[in-house]
């Protein structure tokens, strides 16, 4: 009987600790996926890096376009935030709609 009471007290203390350690409203906004709008070869020019802070509209990935061969911005930050993942490297070939990065909005 004493072990059951001790176990219940431990659970109650753990629950209180969890409530105290997690501040109200600390939920993160969902990560935003960034997709390319054209197909082509990823260029090293201004390729986004994990940890980089970006503003909405900042170019994240440049491609060598399949039709013109010129370097064109193929993906821009849709929100202000921090880049948490980059899924391509220079030299990769991507198609329209491929995910190239993820941003944690701020």
Backbone torsions as a table, in degrees:
resi	resn	phi	psi	omega
1	UNK	NA	-39.4	179.1
2	UNK	-65.8	-35.5	-179.4
3	UNK	-68.8	-33.6	177.0
4	UNK	-67.5	-42.9	179.2
5	UNK	-63.4	-43.1	179.6
6	UNK	-63.2	-43.2	179.1
7	UNK	-61.0	-43.8	178.7
8	UNK	-63.8	-38.1	178.1
9	UNK	-65.9	-42.6	178.8
10	UNK	-61.5	-43.1	177.8
11	UNK	-62.2	-42.5	-180.0
12	UNK	-63.5	-42.1	178.9
13	UNK	-65.5	-41.9	179.1
14	UNK	-63.0	-40.8	178.8
15	UNK	-64.2	-42.2	177.9
16	UNK	-64.5	-40.5	179.0
17	UNK	-62.0	-41.4	179.4
18	UNK	-63.5	-39.7	179.5
19	UNK	-65.9	-40.3	-178.2
20	UNK	-71.4	-37.1	-174.1
21	UNK	-79.9	-18.2	-178.8
22	UNK	-106.3	102.7	-178.2
23	UNK	-66.3	150.5	179.4
24	UNK	-61.9	140.0	178.0
25	UNK	73.9	18.7	-176.8
26	UNK	-85.9	8.0	-179.7
27	UNK	-68.5	136.8	178.4
28	UNK	-83.8	149.7	174.4
29	UNK	-73.2	151.4	-178.7
30	UNK	-61.9	146.0	176.8
31	UNK	-65.8	140.0	-179.6
32	UNK	-102.0	125.6	177.7
33	UNK	-84.5	139.7	179.9
34	UNK	-111.0	127.2	-177.7
35	UNK	-117.1	150.5	177.8
36	UNK	-80.7	152.0	-178.1
37	UNK	-105.7	-5.2	175.3
38	UNK	-138.5	167.3	176.4
39	UNK	-98.8	152.4	176.2
40	UNK	159.6	-168.9	-178.8
41	UNK	-96.5	129.9	179.5
42	UNK	-68.3	129.5	178.4
43	UNK	-101.6	152.1	179.3
44	UNK	-72.1	-10.6	-178.7
45	UNK	-58.4	112.8	176.1
46	UNK	52.2	34.0	177.9
47	UNK	-66.2	128.4	-178.4
48	UNK	-56.4	151.0	178.6
49	UNK	-124.6	146.6	176.6
50	UNK	-59.7	133.9	-179.3
51	UNK	95.3	-14.6	-179.3
52	UNK	-67.0	132.7	175.7
53	UNK	-88.8	129.5	-176.1
54	UNK	-127.2	155.8	174.4
55	UNK	-108.2	153.0	177.7
56	UNK	-53.3	129.9	179.3
57	UNK	96.1	-12.4	177.5
58	UNK	-64.8	134.1	176.5
59	UNK	-69.6	136.5	-179.6
60	UNK	-111.0	-31.6	-177.0
61	UNK	-141.2	130.7	172.4
62	UNK	-108.3	141.9	178.2
63	UNK	-122.7	155.0	166.9
64	UNK	-88.5	110.7	-176.1
65	UNK	-60.6	145.0	-178.9
66	UNK	-72.2	-26.5	-178.2
67	UNK	-91.8	-44.2	-174.6
68	UNK	-98.1	-27.4	-176.4
69	UNK	81.0	-3.8	-179.8
70	UNK	-82.2	155.1	176.0
71	UNK	-76.4	122.3	-179.3
72	UNK	-133.0	144.0	175.9
73	UNK	-68.8	124.2	-175.0
74	UNK	-108.3	-14.6	178.4
75	UNK	-149.5	132.6	178.1
76	UNK	-124.0	157.1	179.3
77	UNK	-66.0	122.1	179.0
78	UNK	-80.3	-13.8	-178.5
79	UNK	-145.3	161.8	168.9
80	UNK	-72.2	141.5	177.5
81	UNK	167.2	-159.2	-178.9
82	UNK	-123.1	133.2	178.2
83	UNK	-69.5	123.2	-179.2
84	UNK	-109.7	-12.6	178.7
85	UNK	-158.2	138.3	172.0
86	UNK	-124.3	123.7	-171.8
87	UNK	-102.8	3.7	180.0
88	UNK	-128.2	161.4	175.0
89	UNK	-129.3	161.5	176.5
90	UNK	-55.5	134.3	-179.9
91	UNK	98.3	-18.6	177.7
92	UNK	-66.4	150.2	173.1
93	UNK	-102.5	130.5	178.8
94	UNK	-123.5	155.8	178.3
95	UNK	-114.8	160.4	179.0
96	UNK	-51.0	129.2	177.3
97	UNK	92.9	-9.1	178.4
98	UNK	-65.7	140.0	175.9
99	UNK	-77.0	128.5	-179.2
100	UNK	-116.5	-15.9	-178.8
101	UNK	-162.6	166.4	173.7
102	UNK	-133.5	140.1	-178.1
103	UNK	-123.6	135.1	171.4
104	UNK	-91.3	111.0	-178.9
105	UNK	-60.1	148.8	177.3
106	UNK	-126.4	NA	NA
